[in-house]
Amino acid sequence: MDNHKPIKILKVKDRDNKIKLPREMNSYLPQMKGEVIMVVAPIAQGKCLCPNQLVELKNSKKKLKDIKIGDLINSKNGFVKVKNIFHNGKKECYEIFLKNNTKIIATLEHKIETQNGMKPIKEIENDYILCKTGYTQINYINYYDEIETIDLEIDHIEHSFFCNDISVSNSNFVSNWFLNPELAQGMFDTIYFLSNTAHQDDTSRFLIDEPNVIVFDDLNSAKVDDIIDNIIETQKQYEKKDMPRIAIIFDDIIGSLSIHNSKAFSIASRARHYNILNLFYIVQKFKSVNNVVRNNITHLITFAGIYNNGELKALEDEFSSVGGNEGFTSLYKREVQSKKYNFLYGNLQTGKTYLNFDKLLNSNFTNETE
């Protein structure tokens, strides 16, 4: 285990001025009673690079994995300082070959700079891509492998740098969940956001700037265990009736955790005891969490982009109530799979399944549909 100091948790302030709950949420949304929410988002997360690729320093080149905080690396804005380094676990990566004979190995979610600004690789079609030598286009893309990945945070307003001489970047669902007054805005005294990429994702900036949000990054299993311990100790300082209402978000960090004994998983069976009203697990593959989490899931949200039939079958086998008589796989393919911003929401407590929270697709207890 790493030899490091326990991570200090900020205490909730102004308990006498507790945030008032907004009007009652719609009956099919989580009612803030220790809910364990799994979000399977295969195309929404994972902006990562292969660690063996080269970045340019003033007098040499280094592999990404050898870069250190404080190094000055080349970008379109000159040499910029590395502010943070994120080890993001194993991700499925692709080789992107450009017409000028350069290439980069990255997840399809990683952003590359085009003439129209930063775009995820998967959304680039005929755009021109900025390289150190000028603009070019994608020639073709090949699947590479599932590998350990890395990313950098740059201390510059534009958050870009050249990797293999290609200019790369360093409102998502979670931000919308916690900031939307129709969903969960104002329901929490403190939100703990555990994410190795929170500061790199422009769509997260509105959430992490909220005064009641505490962000942790540069995470590994030991650090996450310390964070969970400190959250629990902070909650235990209060009588049960006075415990702060909190949420914990594990944002695509599962690859950094021990699958067998991480406290990020074991807390799923004890969330109610510490007034953890929402416990979010955001993953690319649902079996990346262990049985403790899967046995305690109360709400399942699956986004577009799952094409692996084995993954779909596993979801259907484990969550048979989501999909009803039609079945999860059939319902998912029809309503969500290729529709970029759609998702299925399955409330495992009520037996109801919705499209994007607002259209009832299935109810296991009534004949009600919309």
N, C-alpha and C positions, 0 to 999 in steps of 0.2 A: 504494500500500500504506500501511496505517496506520503512523504513526510511534509505536511503542510499544516498551517494554523486553521482552526475552525473558521468558517465563513460567517461574518457578522450579518445578522438579519436586522433590518430597520424595524423598529417597533411602530405599531399603529398609533397615531396621534389623535388628539381631540375626540376621545371616546364619547364625550358628552354631546358632541355635535355629529352624531352618527348619520351617515348618508341615508336619506329616506328612500324607501322602495318606490319605484314607479308603479303605475297601475298594473294590475295583475296580468301576467303573461298569458298568452294563448294556451289553452289547456293541453295542447300536444307538445309544448316545449318543456324542457327540464324545469322542475319547480324548486331548484336550489336546495336539495336535501341530500347532499353527499353523492351527487351524480358522477358516474364515471363515463366519460364520453370519448369514444375512439373515432378519430378522423382518419380515414384511409385516403390519402391524397397523392397518388403516384406521379402526377404531373405538376403539382403545385409547390413542391419543395426540392431541395437538393442542388443548390447552385454550387457545384464543386469541380475541382480540377485534379488531373493526375499529378502526383507529387514529383514525378521525374522530369517534368517539363522545365524549360529554361527561362529565367528572367535575367535581365541585363543590369549589372551594377556599373559604376563609373569606370572601373578598370578590369572587369571580368564578367563572367556569367556564372550563375548558380542554379542548381535545381531548386524547385519550389520547396522541397523538403529540407533544404539546407539554409533557407532564408531565416534570418533572425529579426526580432522586433528592433526597430531602429535603423535597419538597413535602408539605403537609398536605392530605389529601383526605377528603371526607365518607364516613362509613360509619354503620352502625347503632350503633357504639360511639363516635360522635363523630368528630372529625377525627384521622386516623391518618397516620403518616409513610410515604412511599414509600421502600422499602429498595432495590429493584432494578427495572430495566426490561428486559424481554426482547423482542427483535425476532425473531419466530419464523418469518419467511419466508412464502411464499404458502401459504394453506390454503383449502379450500372452506368458505365461510361461508353462513349462513342468516339471514334476517330473522325474528325471533320477535316476533310482535304479541300484546300482552296486552289483556285486556278493559278495562283502564283507559286505553286509547289510548296507552300507552307502547310502545316497541319497543327491541330490542337486536339488533345484528348480531354473530354469533359462530359458532364451530364448534359442532357438535352435542355435542362432548365437554366444552365449557366448563360449569363448574358454576354453578348459580343456587340461591340460598337459598330453600328451601321451609319449610312448617310442620314438615316432618320432617327438616330439616337440608339440607346441600348435596347437590344431585343434578346429574349431567350432564343437559343439556337433552334429549338423546335418550331419557332414562329418565323424564321428567316426563309424567304423564298428567293426572290430575285434581287434582294437588297445588296448593296455594295458594302463590303466590310472593310473597316479601317485596319491597316497593317502599318508597320514601321516604314515600309517603302511606298505606301500609298493605298489606294482602294482596290479591292478585288472581289470575287464572288465565290460562293461554295461550288466546288466541283462535284463531290459526292460524300456520303456519310456511311461509315461501316460500324456495326456493333463491335466494341472492343472487348470488355470483360467487366465483371464486378470486382472493383478494386478499392483499396483504401484511398481516400481523397483528402484534399486540403484546399483551403482558400485563405486569402489575405484581406485584411482591412487596411485601406490606405488613408493616410492623414492628408486628405485633399478634398475639396468640395465636390469634385467630379467622380471620386471613387473608382478610378480606372488605372490600369497599368498594362504594359506589354508582356504577354506570356507567349513564348515561341514566336515573338514579333507580331502577335495579334493583340489588338486592344480589347481587353475584357473588363467586366465589371466585378466589382465585388458587390388597391385595398384587397388584403388577403382575407381569408375566411375568419381567422381568429380575431383580427382587428375588428372586423365587422361585428362579430359576436359580442365583444365586450364594449364596443362604442355605439352600437345601434340602440336607441331608446326602445325600439320594439322588441329587442332581445334582452341583453343582460346589462345594459349601461346603468351604472349607479347601484348595482346590487352587491358590490364587494367593497370591503374596507381596504383590502390589499390583494393585488394580483402578482404572483411570482411567475416570471417568464423565464424559463430555462431553454436557451437556444444558442447554438454556436454561430448562427447567422443572423440574429436579430438586427444587429447594427449594419449589416450589409444589404438588407432588404428594404428598399425604399417604401414598400407598402406597409412595413411594420412601424414606421417612424411615428405615426399618429398614436399608436398604442403605447410605445415605449416612452413617449413624452408625457403621458398621463402621470399626475402626481402620485397616484396610488399604485403605480406599477414599478416593481423592482426586477431588474434584468440581471441574469447571470449568464456569462458565456465562457469560452475557453474551458469547456467541461470535460471531465472524465468520470469514471464510475465512483472513485473515492470522493471527488468533490461534490458530486450529486448526493451521495450518502450524507456528507456533512451538512449540505443545504437542507435536506429533509429533516435531519436531526434538529437543526436550529429552528426550523419552522415549527416543529412540534413543541420544542421547549418554549418558544415564544407564545404559542397558543395556550400552553399549560399554565402560563402565568396568570390567566384569567379564570374566573369561575365559568362553568360551562355556558351559563346563560349570557355571559358577557364576552365570550370569545369573539374576536374579530371574524367577520364573514370573509373568507378567503377563497381564491382559486389558484390552482397550480397548473401551469402549461408546460408540457414536455414537447418541445417543437423539433421533431426530426433529429433527436439526439440518441435514439435507441441504439444505434450502432456503436455508440461510445460506452455503453453500459454492460455490466455483467448480466447475462440473460437469466442466470440461476439465482442470484442473491442481491441484486440491486434494490435499495430501499425505494427507488422510484417505482418499482413494481409492487413491493409488499404493502406500500401505503394504500393501494387500491382497496384492500380489504378493511382498512381502518379509517377511511376518510371521514366518516360521520362523527367519529369520536373527537375529532379536532376541529369541527366546524368547517371542513373543507367542502364548500358547497359545489364546486365544479372541479373535477380532475380531468384534464385534457391530455390525451395521448395522440400526437399527430405523427403518423407513420406512412411509409410508402408501401409496406406489406404488413398485413395485420398479424401474421404469425411471428413477427419480429419481437413481439412482447410475449411474456410467459403466461402460463395458465392462471396465475393469480389475477392478473389484469383481465384476461379474457373471461374468466368466471364471474367477474364483478361488473362487466360493462352493462350500463343501463341505456345507453344511446349509441347508435352506430350511424356514422355519416360517411358515405362513400362517394368520392368525386369521380369525374370522368377520367378515362385513360387507363382503366384496367382491361387489358386485352389477353392476359395470360389465363387460359382456361382452367389451369390447375388452381390458381389463386381464386378465381370465381367459384369454382366447385368447393374449395375449402371454406369460403365465406358462406356459401349456401348451406353446407353441412353444419357449420357451427351456429349460424343465425337463421334457422329455418323459418322463424316467425316473420322475418323481413321478406316480403314477397308473396306470402300467402299461397293460395292454390297455384298461382302462376309460377311461383318459384323466384328466388332472388336473381338468378342468372338471367332469366328471360326478361324480368322487369328492368334490371339494370341495363341490359343491352338495348332495350327499346327506349328507355327514357333518358339515359345518362351517358352511356359509354363513349360516344363520339361527339357529345355536346359539351363543349369546353367548360362552361361555367355551371353546369347542372350538377346536382348531387341528390342521392337518396338519403332521406332521414328516417331511420327506424327507431321508434320508441319501444324498447323491449319490455317496458312495464305495462304499456297500454295495448301493445300488439298492433299498433298502427304504423303505416309507412306513408311518408309524404315525399313529394317532389319539391325540393327547395323550400321546405317548411310550409308552403301555402296550398298545395294541391294534394288532397287525400287520395292515395292510390290503392290502399288496402287496409282493411280492418279485420283482425282475426276474430273479433267478438260480436260484430254487428254486420249488417249488409250495407252499411253506410259507405258511400263513395262520393266523390265530387267530380 
